[in-house]
Amino acid sequence: MTDAAGMNNGNVLLYVSHLKKYFDISRTGFRVTGHVRAVDDVSFTLSGNETLGVVGETGCGKTTLGRLILRLLESTDGDVYFNLPRETLERIKQLEIELAQLEENHDETSKSRMKEIGKELDNLRAEYSLTKMRPSKLKKFRKDMQPVFQDPFSSLDPRQIIRDVLAEPMRLLTDMKPEQIRDRSLNLIEEVGLSEDHLYRFPHEFSGGQRQRIGIARAISIEPKLLVLDEPTSALDVSVQAQILNLLKDLQERKNLAFIFISHHLNVIRLMSDKVAVMYLGKLVELTDTEMLFNNMLHPYTEALLSAIPLPDPKVNKSRILLEGEVPNPANPPKGCYFHPRCKYAMTNCGWSPRDIVAPLQELLEPLRIGESNILPVTKEILTDETKNTVEVVFESAINQTKFEAFKNMLNEASSKANGVRFRAINGISLSSAGSSIVITMKNSDTPTLKEVRPGHFVSCLMYERGAETTGIRGSNVSPAAS
């Protein structure tokens, strides 16, 4: 497909590379005490006339990602490359992979090569990356990317009539003359299904659907190449949603636009998107073609997400996957895979930490039950050390070897149960020198990365890493050893 941006020359419209946005946490107002990882190492490409749907639970970072791409927010790290020649894209990816490998196997001989790669990447970023551009250079790219916001009322200036709302981007970002802007405004308002007299009204005089049409007209007024649509239909009635979606598809076909379509409405995503990116806690967990995702998803989170789609036929029974627990705190995410505390396929290396085993241990060591069986002394407290990856169970009296063996047997029995993966993630158990506590050491965790497990299908899950555990993994036509 081609578009007015010159995509017929083989350029890639958008390449998002390891994009991150961490918001500072400061309880005192001065000293930073932590970070909220709103977007955490997101990468993907988008071609002209293509639609990427972005889905995920509320708070997963969808809107923040859209704002970072438009540079309405400054990124913490990473790059957004726009209108890249394909050979330049391949060169950037090659350099990024080589640099990552050198950093992993860092030694003195690789320092000079790392400097060479860093210098070449800096030159490419200065020319193509929107996140590294100065505002003066960035301005000429503003007309190529435009947003359509979720709330069609707050995104319009209530003090301006619609004629001025539509004229503002043309006046600021183009060299059009006033009479050209007037003619263009009239064409735009008719193009989105409104009439000339609507140009002389204020935003409060319109319905929600009409306001969204005006927002779309403003976005396309300067002939952009990319629209970032942030929940463009969520505030509208169902019948109006259909009208807006049909309008967007018609505009995309006629103007060869690329869309980043952010939504939590999965049926809308399926209708509008060529490919879908699934986000969880700031990370991409799955990225593939739309039909492949809906018909043969691979990530456990995607499986749960799609199971929530309601069926129109009440006679059809559909099993819904109910996720355990709450979405983790993005300021203190789990180790390893962020989804593993809620995943029914979780393995021992997915990231179990001391905090994950405290509650199950408390249940096992419930004082009344232990007192009745007289196997162990009553538990005094359970201490965790995340840095050492250990849990210390302190008892009110000393533990002899017999009771220590009984404790280990109790954990072994718990690990054999269907939900005992936390206990199977224990790497070692030892009796303290004082004899009044038992120290449990957890296994080290692995961190999944977004990998192509089959052509065009990218997944971030340890189930598809080489050497992954196979016990308890759901059936799939992709081998767990795929990479």
C-alpha positions as CSV (number, residue, x, y, z in Angstrom):
1,M,0.0,0.0,0.0
2,T,1.1,3.6,-0.6
3,D,0.2,6.9,0.8
4,A,0.8,10.6,0.4
5,A,3.8,10.4,2.8
6,G,5.9,8.7,0.1
7,M,5.4,5.3,1.6
8,N,5.7,3.9,-2.0
9,N,9.4,4.3,-1.7
10,G,9.5,1.5,0.9
11,N,9.7,3.7,4.0
12,V,8.4,2.4,7.3
13,L,6.1,5.0,8.8
14,L,6.8,4.4,12.5
15,Y,9.3,2.4,14.5
16,V,8.9,2.5,18.3
17,S,12.1,1.2,19.9
18,H,12.4,0.2,23.5
19,L,10.2,3.1,24.6
20,K,9.9,3.8,28.3
21,K,8.1,6.2,30.6
22,Y,8.7,6.2,34.3
23,F,6.8,8.7,36.5
24,D,8.6,9.8,39.6
25,I,7.2,9.1,43.0
26,S,8.0,11.7,45.7
27,R,6.4,11.5,49.1
28,T,8.3,14.5,50.4
29,G,7.9,16.6,47.3
30,F,11.6,16.8,46.8
31,R,13.4,13.4,47.0
32,V,12.3,10.8,44.4
33,T,11.5,7.6,46.3
34,G,10.4,5.4,43.3
35,H,8.9,5.2,39.8
36,V,5.6,4.2,38.3
37,R,6.5,2.2,35.1
38,A,3.7,3.4,32.9
39,V,5.4,2.2,29.7
40,D,8.2,-0.3,30.0
41,D,10.3,-1.2,27.0
42,V,7.7,-1.2,24.2
43,S,8.8,-1.8,20.6
44,F,6.9,-2.3,17.3
45,T,6.7,-1.1,13.7
46,L,3.8,0.4,11.7
47,S,3.5,0.8,7.9
48,G,1.4,3.3,6.0
49,N,-2.3,2.7,5.7
50,E,-2.1,0.1,8.5
51,T,-4.0,0.0,11.8
52,L,-2.4,-1.2,15.0
53,G,-5.0,-1.9,17.8
54,V,-3.7,-1.5,21.3
55,V,-5.7,-3.3,24.1
56,G,-5.3,-4.0,27.8
57,E,-6.9,-3.4,31.1
58,T,-7.4,0.1,32.5
59,G,-4.0,1.5,33.7
60,C,-1.9,-0.7,31.5
61,G,-0.3,2.3,29.7
62,K,-2.2,2.5,26.4
63,T,-2.9,6.2,26.6
64,T,0.6,7.0,27.9
65,L,2.0,5.1,24.9
66,G,0.0,7.1,22.5
67,R,1.1,10.4,24.1
68,L,4.7,9.4,24.0
69,I,4.5,8.6,20.3
70,L,3.1,12.0,19.6
71,R,5.6,13.5,22.1
72,L,2.9,15.1,24.1
73,L,4.9,13.5,27.0
74,E,8.7,13.3,27.2
75,S,10.0,9.7,27.3
76,T,12.3,8.4,29.9
77,D,14.2,6.3,27.4
78,G,13.8,4.8,23.9
79,D,13.0,6.2,20.5
80,V,10.2,6.9,18.1
81,Y,11.4,6.9,14.5
82,F,9.2,8.4,11.9
83,N,9.2,7.8,8.1
84,L,12.3,5.6,8.1
85,P,13.8,4.2,4.9
86,R,13.6,0.4,5.2
87,E,17.4,0.0,4.9
88,T,17.9,2.5,7.7
89,L,15.4,0.6,9.9
90,E,17.2,-2.6,9.4
91,R,20.5,-0.9,10.2
92,I,19.1,0.5,13.4
93,K,17.8,-2.8,14.5
94,Q,21.1,-4.5,13.7
95,L,23.0,-1.9,15.8
96,E,20.6,-2.3,18.7
97,I,20.9,-6.1,18.7
98,E,24.7,-5.9,18.5
99,L,24.9,-3.3,21.3
100,A,22.7,-5.4,23.6
101,Q,24.9,-8.4,23.0
102,L,28.1,-6.4,23.8
103,E,26.5,-5.0,26.9
104,E,25.5,-8.5,28.1
105,N,29.0,-9.8,27.5
106,H,30.8,-6.7,28.5
107,D,34.6,-6.8,28.5
108,E,37.5,-4.4,27.7
109,T,37.8,-5.5,24.0
110,S,34.1,-4.5,23.3
111,K,34.3,-1.0,24.7
112,S,35.7,0.6,21.5
113,R,33.0,-1.2,19.4
114,M,30.3,-0.1,21.8
115,K,31.4,3.5,21.3
116,E,31.3,3.2,17.5
117,I,27.8,1.8,17.7
118,G,26.7,4.4,20.1
119,K,28.0,7.2,17.9
120,E,26.3,5.8,14.8
121,L,23.0,5.3,16.7
122,D,23.2,8.9,18.0
123,N,23.5,10.2,14.5
124,L,20.5,8.2,13.3
125,R,18.5,9.3,16.3
126,A,19.3,12.9,15.7
127,E,18.0,12.6,12.1
128,Y,15.0,10.4,12.6
129,S,14.0,9.9,16.3
130,L,11.2,12.2,17.4
131,T,12.2,11.8,21.1
132,K,15.6,13.3,20.4
133,M,14.7,16.1,18.1
134,R,14.8,19.7,19.1
135,P,11.4,21.5,19.2
136,S,12.3,23.6,16.2
137,K,12.9,20.5,14.0
138,L,10.1,18.5,15.6
139,K,7.5,21.1,14.5
140,K,7.6,20.1,10.9
141,F,6.6,16.6,11.9
142,R,3.6,17.7,14.0
143,K,1.4,18.0,10.9
144,D,2.2,14.3,10.0
145,M,0.8,12.9,13.3
146,Q,-2.4,14.0,15.0
147,P,-4.5,12.8,17.9
148,V,-8.2,12.1,18.3
149,F,-8.9,12.2,22.1
150,Q,-11.3,10.1,24.1
151,D,-13.5,12.9,25.4
152,P,-14.9,14.8,22.4
153,F,-16.0,17.7,24.6
154,S,-12.9,18.5,26.7
155,S,-10.7,18.3,23.6
156,L,-12.5,21.2,22.0
157,D,-12.0,24.8,23.1
158,P,-15.4,25.9,24.5
159,R,-14.6,29.6,23.7
160,Q,-14.0,29.0,20.0
161,I,-16.6,28.4,17.2
162,I,-16.0,25.3,15.1
163,R,-14.6,27.4,12.2
164,D,-11.7,28.5,14.4
165,V,-11.2,25.1,15.9
166,L,-10.7,23.6,12.5
167,A,-8.6,26.6,11.3
168,E,-6.1,26.5,14.2
169,P,-3.8,23.6,13.1
170,M,-3.9,24.8,9.5
171,R,-2.9,28.3,10.6
172,L,-0.1,27.1,12.9
173,L,1.4,24.2,10.9
174,T,0.9,25.0,7.2
175,D,1.5,28.0,4.8
176,M,-2.2,28.1,3.8
177,K,-3.7,31.5,3.2
178,P,-6.9,32.6,5.0
179,E,-9.2,32.0,2.0
180,Q,-7.7,28.5,1.6
181,I,-8.3,27.8,5.2
182,R,-11.9,28.8,4.9
183,D,-12.5,26.6,1.9
184,R,-10.7,23.7,3.5
185,S,-12.8,24.1,6.7
186,L,-16.0,23.9,4.7
187,N,-14.8,20.8,2.9
188,L,-13.8,19.2,6.1
189,I,-17.0,19.8,7.9
190,E,-19.0,18.3,5.0
191,E,-16.5,15.4,4.7
192,V,-17.3,14.2,8.3
193,G,-21.1,14.4,7.7
194,L,-21.9,17.9,9.1
195,S,-23.0,21.1,7.3
196,E,-21.7,24.6,6.8
197,D,-23.9,26.2,9.5
198,H,-22.2,24.0,12.0
199,L,-19.0,26.0,11.5
200,Y,-20.5,28.9,13.4
201,R,-21.6,27.1,16.5
202,F,-19.8,26.5,19.8
203,P,-18.9,22.9,21.0
204,H,-21.6,22.8,23.7
205,E,-24.3,23.0,21.0
206,F,-23.4,19.6,19.6
207,S,-24.0,16.0,20.7
208,G,-21.2,13.7,21.6
209,G,-21.1,12.1,18.2
210,Q,-21.0,15.4,16.4
211,R,-18.2,16.6,18.6
212,Q,-16.2,13.6,17.8
213,R,-16.7,14.2,14.1
214,I,-15.4,17.7,14.6
215,G,-12.4,16.3,16.5
216,I,-11.7,13.9,13.5
217,A,-12.1,16.8,11.1
218,R,-9.6,18.9,13.0
219,A,-7.1,15.9,13.1
220,I,-7.2,15.4,9.3
221,S,-7.2,19.1,8.4
222,I,-3.5,19.2,7.7
223,E,-3.3,15.9,5.8
224,P,-1.5,13.8,8.5
225,K,0.0,10.4,7.8
226,L,-0.8,8.9,11.2
227,L,-3.7,9.3,13.6
228,V,-3.5,8.2,17.2
229,L,-7.0,7.4,18.3
230,D,-7.4,7.2,22.0
231,E,-10.7,5.4,22.8
232,P,-12.5,7.5,20.1
233,T,-15.9,5.8,20.6
234,S,-16.0,4.9,24.3
235,A,-18.0,8.0,25.3
236,L,-20.6,7.5,22.6
237,D,-23.8,5.5,22.2
238,V,-23.6,2.2,20.4
239,S,-25.4,3.4,17.3
240,V,-23.2,6.5,17.1
241,Q,-20.1,4.4,17.7
242,A,-20.9,2.5,14.5
243,Q,-21.2,5.8,12.5
244,I,-17.8,7.0,13.8
245,L,-16.1,3.8,13.1
246,N,-17.5,3.7,9.5
247,L,-16.3,7.3,9.1
248,L,-12.8,6.4,10.2
249,K,-12.6,3.4,7.9
250,D,-13.8,5.5,5.0
251,L,-11.3,8.3,5.7
252,Q,-8.5,5.8,6.1
253,E,-9.3,4.2,2.7
254,R,-9.5,7.5,0.9
255,K,-6.6,9.3,2.5
256,N,-4.3,6.3,3.1
257,L,-4.0,7.0,6.8
258,A,-2.2,4.9,9.4
259,F,-4.0,4.4,12.7
260,I,-2.9,3.6,16.2
261,F,-6.3,2.6,17.7
262,I,-6.4,2.5,21.5
263,S,-9.4,0.7,23.0
264,H,-10.6,-1.7,25.6
265,H,-13.5,-2.8,23.4
266,L,-12.2,-6.0,21.8
267,N,-14.9,-6.3,19.1
268,V,-14.1,-2.8,17.9
269,I,-10.4,-3.7,17.8
270,R,-11.1,-6.7,15.7
271,L,-13.2,-4.6,13.3
272,M,-10.7,-1.8,12.9
273,S,-7.2,-3.3,13.3
274,D,-4.8,-5.0,10.9
275,K,-2.7,-6.2,13.8
276,V,-3.1,-6.0,17.6
277,A,-0.7,-5.2,20.5
278,V,-1.7,-6.5,23.9
279,M,-0.4,-4.5,26.9
280,Y,-0.1,-5.5,30.5
281,L,1.4,-3.3,33.2
282,G,3.3,-1.1,30.7
283,K,4.7,-4.0,28.6
284,L,3.7,-5.6,25.3
285,V,2.9,-9.2,25.9
286,E,1.7,-10.2,22.5
287,L,1.8,-8.7,19.0
288,T,0.4,-10.2,15.8
289,D,-2.2,-10.0,13.0
290,T,-5.7,-9.5,14.2
291,E,-7.2,-12.8,13.1
292,M,-4.2,-14.7,14.4
293,L,-4.6,-13.1,17.8
294,F,-8.4,-13.8,18.0
295,N,-8.2,-17.3,16.7
296,N,-5.0,-18.6,18.0
297,M,-3.6,-16.4,20.8
298,L,-0.5,-17.6,22.7
299,H,-0.1,-15.5,25.8
300,P,-2.2,-16.5,28.9
301,Y,-3.2,-12.9,29.5
302,T,-4.5,-12.6,26.0
303,E,-6.4,-15.8,26.5
304,A,-8.1,-14.4,29.6
305,L,-8.8,-11.0,28.0
306,L,-10.5,-12.6,24.9
307,S,-12.5,-14.9,27.1
308,A,-14.3,-11.8,28.4
309,I,-15.9,-11.0,25.0
310,P,-19.7,-11.4,25.4
311,L,-21.5,-13.6,22.8
312,P,-24.7,-12.3,21.3
313,D,-26.5,-15.7,21.6
314,P,-27.6,-16.3,25.2
315,K,-28.0,-20.0,24.5
316,V,-24.3,-20.4,23.9
317,N,-22.3,-21.2,27.0
318,K,-18.9,-19.7,27.1
319,S,-16.3,-20.4,29.8
320,R,-14.7,-17.2,31.1
321,I,-11.2,-17.2,32.6
322,L,-11.3,-15.3,35.9
323,L,-7.9,-13.9,36.8
324,E,-6.9,-14.3,40.4
325,G,-5.8,-11.3,42.5
326,E,-5.5,-7.6,41.5
327,V,-3.3,-5.9,38.8
328,P,0.1,-5.4,40.5
329,N,1.3,-2.0,41.5
330,P,3.3,-0.5,38.6
331,A,5.5,1.3,41.1
332,N,6.5,-2.1,42.5
333,P,5.9,-4.7,39.8
334,P,6.6,-8.4,40.3
335,K,10.0,-9.9,39.4
336,G,10.4,-11.7,36.1
337,C,7.1,-11.9,34.2
338,Y,4.8,-9.2,35.5
339,F,1.7,-11.4,34.8
340,H,2.9,-14.6,36.7
341,P,1.1,-14.0,40.0
342,R,-2.2,-14.2,38.1
343,C,-1.2,-16.8,35.5
344,K,-2.6,-20.4,35.7
345,Y,0.3,-21.6,33.6
346,A,3.0,-20.0,35.8
347,M,6.3,-21.9,36.1
348,T,9.0,-22.0,38.9
349,N,11.2,-19.5,37.1
350,C,8.5,-16.9,36.2
351,G,9.6,-14.6,39.1
352,W,8.4,-15.9,42.4
353,S,9.8,-13.8,45.2
354,P,9.7,-13.9,49.0
355,R,6.6,-11.7,49.1
356,D,4.7,-14.2,46.9
357,I,5.2,-17.1,49.4
358,V,4.3,-15.3,52.7
359,A,0.5,-15.7,52.4
360,P,0.7,-19.4,51.5
361,L,3.2,-20.0,54.3
362,Q,0.9,-18.3,56.8
363,E,-1.9,-20.6,55.7
364,L,0.3,-23.6,56.2
365,L,1.6,-22.5,59.6
366,E,-1.7,-21.3,61.0
367,P,-1.1,-21.5,64.8
368,L,-4.3,-23.3,65.8
369,R,-3.8,-26.1,63.2
370,I,-0.1,-26.4,64.0
371,G,-0.9,-26.5,67.7
372,E,-3.4,-29.3,67.3
373,S,-1.0,-31.4,65.3
374,N,1.9,-30.5,67.6
375,I,4.3,-30.9,64.6
376,L,6.0,-27.5,65.0
377,P,6.1,-24.7,67.5
378,V,3.8,-21.7,67.0
379,T,5.1,-19.2,64.4
380,K,6.3,-15.9,65.8
381,E,6.8,-14.0,62.6
382,I,7.8,-14.3,58.9
383,L,10.5,-12.0,57.6
384,T,11.3,-11.4,54.0
385,D,14.5,-10.1,52.3
386,E,14.0,-9.3,48.7
387,T,17.7,-8.5,48.1
388,K,18.8,-12.0,49.3
389,N,15.6,-13.6,47.9
390,T,14.9,-15.3,51.2
391,V,12.1,-15.9,53.6
392,E,12.8,-16.5,57.3
393,V,10.2,-18.2,59.5
394,V,10.8,-17.4,63.1
395,F,9.3,-19.7,65.8
396,E,8.6,-19.1,69.4
397,S,10.9,-22.0,70.5
398,A,13.8,-23.9,69.0
399,I,13.5,-26.3,66.1
400,N,15.3,-29.7,66.3
401,Q,16.2,-31.8,63.3
402,T,13.1,-33.9,63.5
403,K,10.8,-30.9,63.3
404,F,13.0,-29.4,60.6
405,E,12.4,-32.5,58.5
406,A,8.7,-32.3,59.2
407,F,8.7,-28.7,58.0
408,K,10.4,-29.7,54.7
409,N,7.9,-32.6,54.2
410,M,5.1,-30.2,54.7
411,L,6.4,-27.9,52.0
412,N,7.0,-30.9,49.7
413,E,3.4,-31.9,50.2
414,A,2.2,-28.4,49.4
415,S,4.3,-28.2,46.3
416,S,2.7,-31.4,44.9
417,K,-0.7,-29.8,44.8
418,A,-2.1,-28.2,41.6
419,N,-1.6,-24.6,42.9
420,G,1.8,-25.4,44.5
421,V,4.0,-23.6,42.0
422,R,5.1,-21.1,44.6
423,F,6.5,-23.9,46.8
424,R,8.1,-25.6,43.8
425,A,9.9,-22.3,43.2
426,I,11.8,-22.9,46.5
427,N,15.5,-23.4,45.8
428,G,16.7,-24.3,49.3
429,I,15.7,-24.7,53.0
430,S,18.1,-24.4,55.9
431,L,17.9,-24.2,59.7
432,S,19.4,-21.1,61.2
433,S,22.5,-21.3,63.5
434,A,20.4,-20.3,66.5
435,G,17.9,-23.1,65.7
436,S,14.8,-20.9,66.2
437,S,14.1,-20.1,62.6
438,I,14.1,-21.7,59.1
439,V,15.4,-19.8,56.1
440,I,13.8,-20.4,52.7
441,T,15.7,-19.4,49.5
442,M,13.7,-18.8,46.3
443,K,14.9,-19.7,42.8
444,N,16.3,-16.9,40.6
445,S,13.7,-15.6,38.1
446,D,13.9,-15.2,34.3
447,T,12.6,-12.2,32.5
448,P,10.6,-12.8,29.3
449,T,11.2,-10.6,26.3
450,L,9.1,-10.1,23.2
451,K,10.2,-12.7,20.7
452,E,8.9,-14.0,17.4
453,V,7.7,-17.5,18.2
454,R,6.2,-18.1,14.8
455,P,6.2,-15.9,11.6
456,G,4.7,-12.5,12.5
457,H,3.6,-13.6,16.0
458,F,5.5,-12.0,18.9
459,V,5.0,-13.1,22.5
460,S,6.6,-12.2,25.8
461,C,6.2,-15.4,27.8
462,L,8.7,-17.9,29.3
463,M,6.6,-20.8,28.1
464,Y,8.1,-20.3,24.6
465,E,11.7,-20.0,25.8
466,R,14.1,-22.8,25.1
467,G,14.3,-25.2,28.0
468,A,10.9,-24.1,29.4
469,E,9.0,-26.3,31.8
470,T,6.3,-28.3,30.1
471,T,4.3,-29.4,33.2
472,G,0.9,-27.7,33.3
473,I,1.4,-25.8,30.1
474,R,-1.7,-25.6,27.9
475,G,-1.7,-27.3,24.5
476,S,-0.5,-25.2,21.6
477,N,0.7,-25.8,18.1
478,V,3.9,-23.9,19.1
479,S,6.6,-25.8,20.9
480,P,7.7,-24.3,24.3
481,A,11.2,-24.5,22.9
482,A,10.4,-22.1,20.0
483,S,12.4,-18.9,19.9
